[in-house]
Amino acid sequence: MREFFSRFGKVVDATVMVDRESGRSKGFGFVTFEDSNNSDEFVGKLGLMLDDKQVRMDAFTIFSSQHVGSID
């Protein structure tokens, strides 16, 4: 998976989610790129295939708890 996505930029992390009991892929994963500035190239792009399966790429941002206010 890391190799596939590296054509869109430097991959920092790539994780395939697997079922705990069977060890089989759940059919999705997460890829973290070093630079998200080129995300327009691949987010929502149709026709990407990986292991004979169509890939859908969505963008999301994780906010660190350091940047989120708390409720007392």
GROMACS elastic network, one bead per residue, 0.5 to 0.9 nm:
[ bonds ]
;  ai    aj funct       b0    kb
    1     4     6  0.51226   500
    1     5     6  0.63577   500
    1     6     6  0.85543   500
    1    14     6  0.67509   500
    1    15     6  0.80727   500
    1    16     6  0.80414   500
    1    31     6  0.85522   500
    1    50     6  0.78943   500
    2     5     6  0.54310   500
    2     6     6  0.60205   500
    2    11     6  0.65446   500
    2    12     6  0.87524   500
    2    13     6  0.75556   500
    2    14     6  0.56596   500
    2    15     6  0.85028   500
    2    31     6  0.77744   500
    3     6     6  0.51793   500
    3     7     6  0.74754   500
    3    11     6  0.84957   500
    4     7     6  0.65251   500
    4     8     6  0.85385   500
    4    50     6  0.73429   500
    5     8     6  0.56978   500
    5     9     6  0.72482   500
    5    10     6  0.83189   500
    5    11     6  0.70392   500
    5    14     6  0.87077   500
    5    31     6  0.78037   500
    5    33     6  0.89211   500
    6     9     6  0.51616   500
    6    10     6  0.55774   500
    6    11     6  0.56698   500
    6    33     6  0.85637   500
    7    10     6  0.78697   500
    8    11     6  0.84005   500
    8    33     6  0.85501   500
    8    38     6  0.75177   500
    8    39     6  0.80195   500
    8    41     6  0.74822   500
    8    42     6  0.72193   500
    9    33     6  0.64788   500
    9    34     6  0.73792   500
    9    35     6  0.72039   500
    9    36     6  0.84242   500
    9    38     6  0.76805   500
   10    32     6  0.86918   500
   10    33     6  0.56895   500
   10    34     6  0.56172   500
   10    35     6  0.73187   500
   11    14     6  0.71066   500
   11    31     6  0.70016   500
   11    32     6  0.59028   500
   11    34     6  0.61045   500
   11    35     6  0.87241   500
   12    31     6  0.76533   500
   12    32     6  0.54169   500
   12    33     6  0.53288   500
   12    34     6  0.56911   500
   13    30     6  0.79034   500
   13    31     6  0.56921   500
   13    32     6  0.50543   500
   13    33     6  0.71612   500
   13    34     6  0.88899   500
   14    29     6  0.73750   500
   14    30     6  0.57551   500
   14    32     6  0.63820   500
   14    33     6  0.88661   500
   15    28     6  0.87670   500
   15    29     6  0.53931   500
   15    30     6  0.52813   500
   15    31     6  0.64771   500
   15    32     6  0.89560   500
   16    25     6  0.67198   500
   16    26     6  0.78323   500
   16    27     6  0.77551   500
   16    28     6  0.61535   500
   16    30     6  0.65853   500
   16    31     6  0.87543   500
   17    24     6  0.85425   500
   17    25     6  0.59044   500
   17    26     6  0.56916   500
   17    27     6  0.72297   500
   17    28     6  0.59816   500
   17    29     6  0.52040   500
   17    30     6  0.79382   500
   18    21     6  0.87457   500
   18    22     6  0.80172   500
   18    23     6  0.55499   500
   18    24     6  0.53048   500
   18    26     6  0.51620   500
   18    27     6  0.80121   500
   18    28     6  0.84994   500
   18    29     6  0.87315   500
   19    22     6  0.55891   500
   19    23     6  0.50182   500
   19    24     6  0.55004   500
   19    25     6  0.62804   500
   19    26     6  0.61023   500
   20    23     6  0.55674   500
   20    24     6  0.80715   500
   21    24     6  0.82647   500
   22    25     6  0.86959   500
   23    26     6  0.89478   500
   24    27     6  0.87174   500
   25    28     6  0.73582   500
   25    29     6  0.88047   500
   26    29     6  0.81747   500
   32    35     6  0.86760   500
   32    36     6  0.86091   500
   33    36     6  0.61703   500
   35    38     6  0.72321   500
   35    39     6  0.84849   500
   36    39     6  0.54039   500
   36    40     6  0.88039   500
   37    40     6  0.76254   500
   38    41     6  0.57644   500
   38    42     6  0.78611   500
   39    42     6  0.56556   500
   39    43     6  0.58006   500
   39    59     6  0.76173   500
   40    43     6  0.56203   500
   40    44     6  0.81589   500
   40    45     6  0.86985   500
   41    44     6  0.85663   500
   41    45     6  0.74216   500
   42    45     6  0.51227   500
   42    46     6  0.85466   500
   42    48     6  0.89586   500
   42    57     6  0.68086   500
   42    58     6  0.85908   500
   43    46     6  0.88958   500
   43    56     6  0.78588   500
   43    57     6  0.51055   500
   43    58     6  0.54258   500
   43    59     6  0.63661   500
   44    56     6  0.66918   500
   44    57     6  0.58062   500
   44    58     6  0.64372   500
   44    59     6  0.87493   500
   45    48     6  0.71339   500
   45    55     6  0.88091   500
   45    56     6  0.73407   500
   45    57     6  0.71991   500
   46    49     6  0.89942   500
   46    54     6  0.81527   500
   46    55     6  0.77875   500
   46    56     6  0.71728   500
   46    57     6  0.88255   500
   47    54     6  0.65508   500
   47    55     6  0.74524   500
   47    56     6  0.86501   500
   48    53     6  0.82824   500
   48    54     6  0.57153   500
   48    55     6  0.53091   500
   48    56     6  0.74699   500
   49    52     6  0.58326   500
   49    53     6  0.53055   500
   49    55     6  0.55941   500
   50    53     6  0.52860   500
   50    54     6  0.64107   500
   50    55     6  0.64992   500
   51    54     6  0.83939   500
   63    66     6  0.80865   500
   63    67     6  0.65885   500
   63    68     6  0.72663   500
   64    67     6  0.55473   500
   64    68     6  0.69146   500
   65    68     6  0.51222   500
   65    69     6  0.78483   500
   65    70     6  0.88968   500
   66    69     6  0.78834   500
